Structures are given as structure tokens and as C-alpha cells.
Amino acid sequence: MIFYLAAIHLLLFSVFGANVVYLRRGKKQKAPDVYPRLSVLIPARNEEANLQRLLPSLLSQTYPDMEVIIYDDGSEDGTWDVIQQAGNDRIKALRGSGPPPGWVGKVHALYQATREATGDLYLFLDADAELLHPDALRHIAAHHHALPEYSVMTGLTRLRGGGRLLVSLVQNAILTGLPWPLVRRLPLKSLGALNGQCWLIQADLYHRHEPHEALKNEVLEDVRIGQYLKGLGVVPVLRDLQADVAIHMYRDLADAWQGFRKNAYLIMSGRPVVFVVLAVHFLLTYLLAPIFSLWFLLSIYLLKLATDLRTGFPVWISALAPVSYLIAVVMQWDSAISHWTGRVAWKGRQVGQKER
């Protein structure tokens, strides 16, 4: 067991180190001579507070040719009023009453937004995002312009808000769970993934493959779209956009718990047997390993500290790493049981399917 755990911890550090180098090399931007027309596509359900932060940051952008399309997905708060009050000709507001049968709300909202988009590039941006400076969209487009053909770009964003003991594990997973330098080199569909908070694709590539229509009933749509596009030869590329985009994910730990409950089981395969194997592996790697050697406790702290520092989380979050992982273990099983019993809800709607 010690040799197994040592190999796993060594692999995690190796993936993290390779990803840090990969992101540093990806800092180079190549601004186009003429910026393409950009469509920023935003799904919104009960996002009154978040849009009051996002829309001013969008309207302050220096990007020369852009449109913002917001699809209000049957909101029950003041979301529609906030959109209308923005009063800018660059904003196009669409309004629906909810997804049709067989569609997940966010997927349907973004699909409908793409029906109205006129840009050469599509930027999919969550409503809880915030652009951190007026040239953010220029920087994002320049990153994309520097990529090889048949690429889809996704962002490592700066995460803000509450529930940081859980939220910090998102960045930890992005930086240690997927070897991004191998995504282009290996023809494995399983290596594909996107961060649904922020991703960018050429409009013609999008409409050639229509990923939202192809995966209309996927709760974990960003990961599945990344795998879908990877299988079709469109390679996901991660770029460090922490200086450009912040995401205010959750208000507090309770809010974060509900969001993670929706996704955790699906991230861990969404299949009962595979989930149990992965859950036991996670428990051994991050909580039980120190029983076999205290060196593993040091390894756990160092790895969490490294990913937290790289993504802007305070040291006190790193100091509570075992607490984060303990919360994660409980949340994983809560997510699985909730999916198995059909009790997963998000923003007032049932999502996922009860296991048969």
C-alpha cells in the first residue's frame, strides 16, 4: 500500500509541475491585426445579483466589435429587470420559460443564444463571472488567436466568493487531475475537458459540431463537451486567465455544497461501481495515507499549498487541507446518494436521473 500511495503522490506532483510549465508557456499572446467579431453568450437563471456585477464589467471592455447575448432561463427574481436596465445596444436579451423535455436548462439556454449570435468567435461565460479590467476580452481573444487550428480554449479563472474550503478543490483538481500537456499529444477522448465558466471557440467550428445540441441532457456539460470535441479532433487548450476573469461561484459553504452535490458524482464517472472505486481511491490518497507514513501528510499539505498559491487562495485554506478533503469525501457520497435517489436539484429544478 505504501508503494501504491507513494506512486500516486508522485504522479500528482508530476502532473502539477507539468501543468505549471504548460500554463507559463501559454502566456504568450498574439493579438490579431483585426479582432474578430465576438459574441459573449451568457445563461442566466436567478442571477439578479451576479449580473449587476458582470454587466458593467462587460460594458467597460475596449474590445472593438462585440455583442452580449443573455438568455434568461425562466428566472424567478429580478434577472430580466437587471438586463433591461443595462440599456445598451451591445446587449441582446432573450427570454425563455424553461427547457423543453430532454434538455438541461443551461445547455438549452446557451444553445438558444447561439441561434442569435453573429460573431466569428463565441465566448461562453457564466453569469457569476466578472471581467477584471477593460482589456480582458482583448487578452482572451489574443490567447485564442495564438492557438493552432481546431482548438477550443478554456480558462483557469480566479475563484472568489464563499465556501472556499470546497471551492479551492476545483483548482486543485484542474491542476493535478488532468495532464494538460498530453491533451493534444494523446488521442484519448477521455483527456478532453472544458471549464464551463469560461470557454472560447470559433463560430464555424461550433456550428459544425453543435455540441450543446449533441449533449442536450448533460448536467456536467462542460466536461462532456470537452470530451465530445476532443473525439472530433477539436483539441481543448487551457490558458491562465486569472488576471482577466473572476468567478464568484457560491455565497457560502451551504451554497457550495448544493452546487458540488449536483456535479461530484458525475465527475467521478456517474456510474455506481466506478464511483465507489474512485471514492475509495480519493479517501486513501488524501485522508488515510498518513496512517501509513507521516510523509504523506507532508505531501498532502505541500500539494494543496502549491495549488492554492498558484490560484490565489490564502494560506489558512491550505492549513486546513485535511478538513477540505474530509468535507469532499462526505460531499462525494452525498452527491452519489442524491443522484441514486433522484434528489438532486439546482436553482429550483430537478436535475440528473434516479439510478435504476
N, C-alpha and C positions, 0 to 999 in steps of 0.2 A: 504493500500500500504506500509506503514512504516513497518508493521509486516512481510509482504512478503519479502521486501528488507532486513530486519534485519535477517530473516531466511536464505536468500541466502548468505549474507556476512558471517554469522556464519558457514554455510556449507563450504564455500570456505576456511576459515581459518582452519576448521577441516580437510578437505582433505589435505591441505598443510602440517599441522602438522603431520598427519598420514604418508604422503609420505616421509617427512624428517626422521622420525623414521625408516621407511621401508628401505630407502636408507642407513642409518647408519648401520642397522643390516646386510645389504647386502654387506658391505665392506669386510667381511671375505672371504678370498680366500683359495682354496685348490688345490695347484699345483699337477698335476698328476705325478706319478713316471716316466712315459714316455709320453711326449707330443705327441698327435695325429698329424697326417699329416694335415696341414691347407691349405685350398685353399682360397685366398683372391680374391674376384670377384668384378671387377670394371667396371661400364658402363661409357663410355666416348663419349660425343659429343661436339666438340668445347671446349676442356678442355686443350688446349696447356699450358696456364699459370698455371693452377692448378696442372697439372701432373708434372711440373717442381719442385713443392714443395712436392707433395705426394711421388713420386717415390724414391727420396733419403731417405725419412724417412722410407719407406718400406725396402729398401735395407740395411739400417743400423740396422735392427732388429736382435736380438740374438736368435730368435725362431729357433729351431734346424731343423725343417722339414716343409718347406712351399713352396708354389708356388703362383705366382701372375698371374691372368688371366685378361687381359684388352680387352674389346670389344669396338673397335672404330666404333661407330654407324654413319657412313657416315659423318664424320667431314669435315668442310669446311675451317679449319685453319691448323695449324701445329701439331695437335694432334698425327697423325701417325708418324711423324718425331721424336717427343719427345720420343715416346715409343721405336722406333727403336734405337735411340741414347743411351738409357739406357744400352743397350748391356749387359744384364745379363741373365745367363741361368735359373734363377728362374722366369723370366718374359716370359709369353706366350701371344703373341699378336694375336688377332682375328680382322678381318675387315669386316664390312658389309656396304651395301649401303642404309640401312633404313629398317624399319619394314615392314613385309607383311601386307596386308589388315586385319583389325581386331585386330591388336596388337598396343600397345603403345610402343614407342621407347625404353624407359628404361627397361620396362618389358621384351621385346624381347631380348635386349642386355644381361640382366642377365640370361635369360633362355638359350641363346646360350652359355654363359660362363659356365653354369652348365653342359652342354653336354660334355665339355672338362675337367672338374675338376676331379682330382684324390684324393682329400683329404678326410679325415674322418670327418672333420669339414668344414663348409662353412662360411666364414665371408664376408658379403655383405657390401661394403664400397663405399661411394660416391667419385667421383673424386676430389671434393673440400675438402677432408679430409687431415689431417696431423697427423702422429703419433708423440707424443711429447717427447718420449725418447726411447732408444733402447730396453727396456724390455716391451714395451707397448703390443705387441702381446702375450707375456707370461702372463701378467696380465689379459688380456681379456680372454684367454683360461682358466686360473685358475678360474676366476669368473664362467665361464660356467661349469667347471668340478665340482664345488661345488653345482650345481643345482640338483633338483630332476629329475628323468627320465621324458621324454615327456615335456620338457621345450624348449622354444625358447627365447634367450636372446637378449635384445636390450639395447642401451646405451643412457644415458644422457650425451651428449657431450658438450665440451666448444665451444661456438659460437663466431666467430670472423668475421671481415670484416665490411662492411658499412651497412647503413640502420638500425642502432641499435634501433631506436625508434619503428620500426616494429618488428625486429628480436627478441628483448627481450620478446615480447609477446609469442613467441614459447615456451620458457622455462616456462613462466608464465602459459601457458595452460597445459603443461605437468605436472606441479607440483600442479595445482589447479583444473584441469578439469577431471582427472581420478583418482579414489581412488585405487592406485596400490595394497595395501594390500588385497583388495577384489577380485582381478582378479582371483586368484586361488580358493578362497573360494566360489564364487558365479558362478553358471552355466549359466551365461549370455554371449552369444556370443558378444553382444554389448560392453562388457568391454574389449574386445581384441583390441590391437593396437601395432604397431611397429614404431620405428623411422627409416625410410628408410635410413638415413645417415649411420647407423652402426647397424647391427644385425647378430646374430650367431646361427647356427642350425647344428645339426648332419646331415651328408650327407644322411644317410639311412632314417631319418625322412623326410628330404626334398623330396627325390625321392619317398617316399611312398605316398606323397600328392601332389607333383608338384604344388606348389602354384602359380608360375608365369604362368604356362600354364592354370591353372584354372581361373586366373584373368587377362588374357592377354590384356584386353581392359580397364583396370582401371588406370585412371590418378592418383588417390590417392591410389596407390598400397600398400603402407606400412601399412596404417590403415586397408585396406580391407584384406590384407594377415594376419594381426594380428587377425582379427575377424574370418577369414576363418579357421586358425589353431586352434584358441580357440574353435570353434564349433566342431572340430575333436579331441579335447582332448589334444592338444599341447598348453601348457599354456605360454603366454608371460610373461617375467620377466624383469623388468627394473633394471639396475645397473648403478651406478655413475661412468662414465668413463671420467670425465672431466680432470683428471690428465694424461690420456692416449691419448685421441683423441680430436683434434680441428677441427672444420668445418668452412671454410671460405665461408660463404653462398653467400653473394652478395657484389658487388663492392660499391654500394651506394644506396640511398633510391629509386631511379628510378628503379634500377635493382631488388631491393627487392619487389617493388610494382608489377612488372611483374610476379615474382615468386608467390607472395601471390594471385594475381588475378587468377592464374591457380588453386589454391588449396582451397581458403577460402570458396567458395560456396559449394564445395564438402564436406569439413569438417563440414559445417553446414547443412548436410544431402543431398544436391544436389536435393532437392525436393522443388518446389516453396512455398507451403503453410507452410511446416515445417521451411524452411529458414526464412520466414517472422516472424514467431513466435520466433525463436531463435534470429534473428537480433533485434527485439524489446526488448527481454529479455536482450540482451547484452547492448543495449542502456540505458535501465533503470538501470541496475546493475552498470555500470561503468561511465556513464555520467550524467544521470538525477537524480540519487539517492540523491546527495547533496541538491537538491531543497527541498526535504522533511525533511532533517536534515543534518547539517554540520558534524555530527558524521560519516556519510557515506563518506564524503570527507577524513576524517582522516583514515577511514578503507581502502579506495582505495589506499591511499599513503602507508600505512603500509604494505598492502598485496603486492603491487608492489615492495616496498623496500625489503621485505623479500625474494621474489623470485629472485630479481636482485642480492642481496648479495650472495644468495645461488649458483648463476650460473655465478658470475664473471662480472656482468655489473656495470659500475661506478654509483656513487650516482646521478650525474647530469641526467642520464637517468631516475632514479626513480623520481627525482624532476619534470620531465616533463611527469609524468604518464598520466594526463588528455589529453595531446597532443597525446601521443601514442594511447590512446583509441579513441580519435576523428579521428585520421588517420585510425584506424582499422575499425571504423563504415563506413567511406566513402569507404574504400577499399572493405569491405564486399559487399556493394551494387554494386560497380564497377565490382566485380567478378561475382555476380549474373547476372547482366545485360549482361555482356560479354558472359557468358555461355548461357543465354537465346537467345542471338542474334548470337551465333556461332562465336564470335570474339576472342576466347582465343587461344593464340599462345605461344609456348615456344621453344627457340633455332631454330627459323625459321620454325617450323612446327605447323600446326593447331592441337589443342588437344580438347578433350571434344566433345559434340554433342549439336547442337542447339535444344532448347526446342520446342516441337511441341504443 
